[in-house]
Amino acid sequence: MEAMLRTPRIATRGDVPALCALIHRSIAESYRGHYAPAAIAFFQDFHDSAAIEARLARGHVLLIEEAGAPVATGTLDGAEILGLFVAPERQGAGLGRALVAALTEEARARGLCSVHLSMALPSYAFYARLGFVAGEERATILPTGEAIRYRMARRDL
């Protein structure tokens, strides 16, 4: 598979603007039809440049590039995988799977026995295929009263 030949690399502060653009575009396109515009804006705000920089400071942020630009990214922060996004036009090419493999390998190297994450609606099937077991459903209530639903998930290593 083409994506398995790509090796994720550790992100740097210089990557933050491109990672933010990738994440925001992925949210805008992939979450449409699953969440209302206010929820999409909430997710984009949650994954802003400051959040990405904070992840760089405390976590293990990886990215995969094509033609010098990031097309996929993900973070291991303690035992949590978060901020896993793939460019919409590259979804289904194995890039997300490659990132999850690299992040779980890092978790094993750190002595962790499991990892957890929160799954947005469009990603349920993806994470299930990778062995994550869905747990409780949660919701964040926006100021508009809209509930953003997601599920927690866990995978033993």
C-alpha positions in Angstrom: 0.0 0.0 0.0 1.3 3.4 -1.0 0.8 5.1 2.4 2.7 2.4 4.3 5.9 3.5 2.5 5.6 7.0 4.0 7.3 7.4 7.3 5.7 9.9 9.7 8.1 12.5 11.1 8.0 14.5 14.3 6.4 17.9 13.8 8.1 21.1 14.7 6.9 24.7 15.5 7.6 25.6 11.9 4.9 23.1 10.9 2.1 24.6 13.0 0.6 26.9 10.3 0.4 24.1 7.7 -0.9 21.6 10.3 -3.6 24.1 11.4 -4.7 24.6 7.8 -4.7 20.8 7.2 -6.8 20.2 10.3 -9.3 23.0 9.6 -9.8 21.9 6.0 -10.3 18.3 7.1 -12.8 19.3 9.7 -14.7 21.5 7.3 -15.0 18.9 4.6 -15.2 15.6 6.6 -17.6 16.8 9.4 -20.1 18.4 6.9 -23.2 16.4 7.0 -22.4 15.0 10.5 -22.3 18.2 12.4 -24.0 21.7 12.1 -21.8 24.7 11.2 -21.6 25.8 14.8 -20.2 22.5 15.8 -17.7 22.5 12.9 -16.5 26.0 14.1 -16.2 24.6 17.6 -14.0 21.8 16.4 -11.8 24.1 14.4 -11.4 26.5 17.4 -10.5 23.4 19.6 -7.7 22.6 17.1 -6.3 26.1 16.6 -2.6 27.0 16.3 -2.3 27.5 20.1 -3.7 24.0 20.7 -1.2 22.5 18.2 1.7 24.4 19.8 0.6 23.1 23.2 0.6 19.5 21.9 4.1 20.0 20.5 5.2 21.1 23.9 3.8 18.2 25.8 3.1 15.4 23.3 4.5 13.4 20.4 3.1 15.1 17.3 3.6 13.3 14.0 2.9 14.3 10.4 3.1 12.7 7.0 4.0 14.8 4.0 3.5 14.6 0.3 5.2 17.0 -2.1 6.5 18.9 1.0 3.1 19.6 2.5 1.5 17.8 5.4 -1.4 15.5 4.4 -1.9 13.8 7.8 -1.2 14.4 11.4 -1.8 12.9 14.9 -0.6 13.3 18.5 0.1 11.0 21.4 -0.3 13.0 24.6 0.2 10.7 27.6 -2.1 7.8 26.8 -4.4 9.8 24.5 -4.3 9.9 20.8 -5.8 13.2 19.5 -5.7 15.5 16.6 -5.7 12.7 14.1 -6.6 14.2 10.7 -6.0 13.3 7.1 -6.5 15.6 4.1 -9.9 14.8 2.6 -8.6 13.9 -0.8 -6.1 11.4 0.8 -8.6 9.7 3.2 -8.8 6.0 2.6 -5.2 5.8 1.4 -3.8 4.3 4.6 -2.3 7.5 6.0 -4.5 7.5 9.2 -3.7 3.8 9.7 0.0 4.6 9.4 -0.2 7.4 12.0 -2.1 5.2 14.4 0.5 2.5 14.0 3.3 4.9 14.7 1.5 6.5 17.7 0.6 3.2 19.3 4.2 2.0 18.7 5.4 5.1 20.6 2.9 4.4 23.3 4.3 0.8 23.7 7.8 2.2 23.8 6.7 4.4 26.7 5.4 1.4 28.5 1.7 2.0 28.1 -0.7 -0.9 28.1 -3.5 1.0 26.2 -4.4 4.2 24.5 -7.7 6.1 24.4 -9.3 8.8 22.2 -12.5 10.5 21.5 -14.2 9.7 18.2 -16.1 12.3 16.2 -19.1 10.9 14.3 -17.3 10.5 10.9 -14.5 8.5 12.4 -16.4 5.7 14.3 -15.9 3.0 11.6 -12.2 4.0 11.0 -11.3 3.5 14.6 -13.4 0.3 15.0 -11.4 -1.2 12.0 -8.2 -0.4 14.0 -9.3 -2.3 17.1 -10.6 0.6 19.2 -13.6 -0.3 21.4 -16.2 2.3 21.7 -17.2 3.3 25.2 -19.6 5.9 26.5 -21.2 8.5 24.4 -20.5 12.0 25.5 -21.7 15.4 24.5 -20.4 19.0 24.6 -23.2 21.6 24.7 -22.5 24.7 22.7 -23.8 28.2 23.8 -26.5 27.7 21.1 -27.8 24.7 23.0 -26.6 22.3 20.3 -25.1 19.1 21.6 -21.9 17.8 19.9 -22.0 14.0 20.3 -18.9 11.8 20.3 -17.7 8.6 21.8 -14.8 7.7 23.9 -12.8 4.6 22.7 -9.9 2.5 24.0 -7.5 0.0 22.5 -5.2 -2.3 24.4 -1.7 -2.6 23.2 
